Amino acid sequence: MLSRLILLAVQLVVAWFGAPYIVRYIPGMGRMEIFVYAAVFAVVVWIVGLVLSQVLRDMGQPSSATLVSALVVGLIAAAIYTWLPMFVPEAKRVMLNLQEKVYPLIGALIGYHIRR
């Protein structure tokens, strides 16, 4: 249990601070920047999980299905943040005052840990 919490904390920190360095090399994002962040967050979370599975005991290696799960849930979180307020105007009031990049990161982490 402790190793899973350590994994979650390291994934959160590395993805949050590492993704902007990766995304700045991807040209022509425009309005779809949040979806690019969702994909980068999912890959970074998966790679950190792959590396830490070698270091931490009681952790199995994540499979490619884990990567797909993190990617899909991260993209769904980005889509909900982007398009839900257009269809349900009250949703903007309910959403927390967080940066827009937090939502795909949380989605990628949930997708990774659901599959694990």
Phi, psi and omega per residue, in radians:
M1 nan -0.735 3.118
L2 -1.130 -0.650 3.140
S3 -1.167 -0.573 3.097
R4 -1.214 -0.638 3.088
L5 -1.196 -0.684 3.073
I6 -1.105 -0.756 3.108
L7 -1.046 -0.805 -3.138
L8 -1.081 -0.782 -3.128
A9 -1.134 -0.754 3.140
V10 -1.180 -0.709 3.096
Q11 -1.074 -0.746 -3.135
L12 -1.080 -0.831 -3.084
V13 -1.201 -0.818 -3.096
V14 -1.153 -0.724 -3.140
A15 -1.190 -0.715 -3.107
W16 -1.140 -0.742 -3.097
F17 -1.582 -0.370 -3.099
G18 -1.574 -0.531 -3.075
A19 -1.079 -0.724 3.120
P20 -1.047 -0.545 3.096
Y21 -1.227 -0.533 3.114
I22 -1.398 -0.746 -3.044
V23 -1.175 -0.517 -3.109
R24 -1.162 -0.260 3.091
Y25 -1.609 -0.019 3.116
I26 -1.692 2.021 -3.049
P27 -1.472 2.727 2.955
G28 1.120 0.876 -3.125
M29 -1.480 -0.779 3.129
G30 1.096 -2.252 -3.083
R31 -1.347 -0.204 -3.109
M32 -1.654 0.354 -3.089
E33 -1.053 -0.655 -3.110
I34 -1.142 -0.558 3.111
F35 -1.303 -0.583 3.044
V36 -1.153 -0.732 3.071
Y37 -1.072 -0.688 3.127
A38 -1.059 -0.753 3.129
A39 -1.173 -0.732 -3.139
V40 -1.178 -0.727 3.086
F41 -1.022 -0.772 -3.118
A42 -1.091 -0.757 -3.132
V43 -1.182 -0.733 -3.135
V44 -1.150 -0.740 3.111
V45 -1.066 -0.721 -3.135
W46 -1.178 -0.744 -3.136
I47 -1.146 -0.714 3.089
V48 -1.106 -0.704 3.073
G49 -1.092 -0.657 3.113
L50 -1.148 -0.763 -3.139
V51 -1.200 -0.806 -3.095
L52 -1.254 -0.338 3.063
S53 -1.192 -0.390 3.071
Q54 -1.410 -0.460 -3.065
V55 -1.598 -0.824 -3.057
L56 -1.489 2.471 3.032
R57 -1.366 2.866 3.101
D58 1.157 0.279 3.123
M59 -2.099 2.155 3.052
G60 -1.478 2.829 3.114
Q61 -1.248 2.397 3.075
P62 -1.275 2.499 -3.131
S63 -1.619 3.120 3.075
S64 -1.201 -0.450 3.061
A65 -1.156 -0.550 3.071
T66 -1.165 -0.691 3.075
L67 -1.095 -0.783 -3.142
V68 -1.114 -0.724 3.120
S69 -1.088 -0.789 3.108
A70 -1.106 -0.689 3.136
L71 -1.160 -0.803 -3.098
V72 -1.145 -0.823 -3.111
V73 -1.193 -0.625 3.063
G74 -1.111 -0.735 3.099
L75 -1.188 -0.627 3.080
I76 -1.133 -0.734 3.107
A77 -1.101 -0.694 3.100
A78 -1.154 -0.695 3.127
A79 -1.174 -0.707 3.106
I80 -1.104 -0.766 3.135
Y81 -1.125 -0.641 -3.071
T82 -1.365 -0.823 -2.945
W83 -1.835 -0.262 -3.140
L84 -1.095 -0.740 3.126
P85 -1.090 -0.387 3.088
M86 -1.252 -0.610 -3.098
F87 -1.607 -0.564 3.124
V88 -2.199 1.657 -3.067
P89 -1.051 -0.466 3.137
E90 -1.266 -0.269 -3.087
A91 -1.161 -0.549 -3.134
K92 -1.120 -0.581 3.140
R93 -1.270 -0.548 -3.096
V94 -1.380 -0.540 -3.116
M95 -1.118 2.507 -3.135
L96 -1.236 2.770 3.098
N97 -1.465 1.178 3.103
L98 -1.950 2.873 3.050
Q99 -1.136 2.636 -3.084
E100 -1.140 -0.413 -3.118
K101 -1.344 -0.233 3.141
V102 -1.198 -0.638 -3.067
Y103 -1.118 -0.835 3.065
P104 -1.164 -0.521 3.086
L105 -1.145 -0.809 3.104
I106 -1.096 -0.693 3.093
G107 -1.091 -0.733 3.128
A108 -1.154 -0.702 3.106
L109 -1.143 -0.738 3.106
I110 -1.115 -0.759 3.125
G111 -1.082 -0.672 3.104
Y112 -1.150 -0.839 -3.027
H113 -1.390 -0.353 3.008
I114 -1.194 -0.728 -3.096
R115 -1.270 -0.489 3.135
R116 -1.278 nan nan
